[in-house]
């Protein structure tokens, strides 16, 4: 047996802590070089309108230390992890296996129950004034992106069609509700399904030209479609009012009772003191019901023949055709269903904000929704919910970190580093779990017994 070289013997004899420290130092050095021009230096303008350069060394070294510590922890834990032992057929399930079983059985009911009582928990912990902020900017915003992620999950996760212009259907739903509500005075409950139908129609219009496109070409065309819709909203000023947007959009009512301070308002009718908190709670439960309906319909569609056709199209389009599946109708239904849910979310967004403009429907919105689908796990409904909470909720949490200004200076704004943190999260997920947070899929139909298919045995579609 050939003896190893001196260098190999040194590497083998090196302790896990020393190897982890070496990797952490190397990662910190790379992070210092990358963050030096991005974070270490800050340009500004003085009173004479001259460009000045300032440094932010504490913030720079804080980022470098965080990268080095994370790298050291990861390397040390990986090197110290014992080798897996072959499991016996009669061995009792381990604690992680039991924990996963409990989560699979009770996780979803507990999550739904927590979402239902979330406003009451916020009121108890943060009070009325603080609770209003956490319900509106945290709960409602996350649920909107859960709806959007569920719709795009049909197109990207189930059908395997890469769509970079999904925000266009979001905009169609919002502007459809705003224009029809202000022009014809229609109610929210009538315009909600109508906005979904109009968005679904535009999804079919997008699907026809891209029937023969896949992969990068499909992504380019859908990206162009999203930009075309945005430019139409900007330039068709007679209809959309251009950059000025549409204001004064009617808000939804509670069975015809508006949430205002008039004598016919919700507070006056029920003998309560007027506060905008009632409207926020109503909007929260409204979007919660819409998000639960979206998730339920998506799960049911996956088990229907059309859902199995989407998955067959994602795995192999040629094999899908050889089985007699109409790929044209399959793609069109995927675009139509995904666009419909985006239209629902867009109509609710317009009703919630009472003001919309083209600036709310830029490409970064499509990128955020696509990141939610990819990070959560392609085709995983639970993964979409977890990723939406992490990404959208993480942004709102950054707004609450005002105490960091005492450490890094009064000009430090944590929200400016939102995309940087998202980039870190995506890189970490691609290293840790390349197929997303939820990397296992259950089959659409079951033969004899219910089993879970590992993601390694499922081929990802390429477009």
QUIBEL-V336069 format. One line per field, one symbol per residue. phi: phi as a letter, one per 30 degrees, with the letter a starting at -180 (. if undefined). burial: + if it has 9 or more other C-alpha atoms within 8 Angstrom, else -. A space follows every 50 residues. Layout:
phi = ???
burial = ???
This chain:
phi = .ddddedddddddddedddddddddddddddddddeddcdcbcabddcic dbcccbdeddddddddddddddddddddddddddcddddcdddddddddd dddddcddedddddddceeddddddciddddddddddcdddddddddddd dddddddcdicdbccddddddddddddddddddciddddddddddddddd dddddddddcdccbidddddddddddddddddddcdddccihddiccidd cdcchicdcbcddcdddddcicddaddddddddddddddddddddddddd ddcdeddddddddddadddddddidddddddddddddddddddddddddd dddiabadddbcddddddddddddddjdicdddddddddddddddddddc cdddddccjdddbdddcdddddddddddddddbdcjdcccbcddbbcibd bccdddccdddck
burial = --------+------+--+++-+++-+++-++--++--++++--+----- -----+--+++-+++-+++++++-++---------------------+-- -++---++----------+--++--++--+++++++++++++++++++++ ++++++++++++++++++++++++++++-+++---+-+--+++-++++++ ++++-++--+---++--++++++++++-++--++-++--+++--++--++ -+++--++++----+++++----------++++++-++-++--++--++- +++--++++++++++++--++---+-+--+++++++++++++++++++++ +--+++++--+++-+++-++-++++++++++-+++++++-++++++-++- ---++--+-----+---+---+---+-+++--+-+++++-+--------- --+++-----+-+
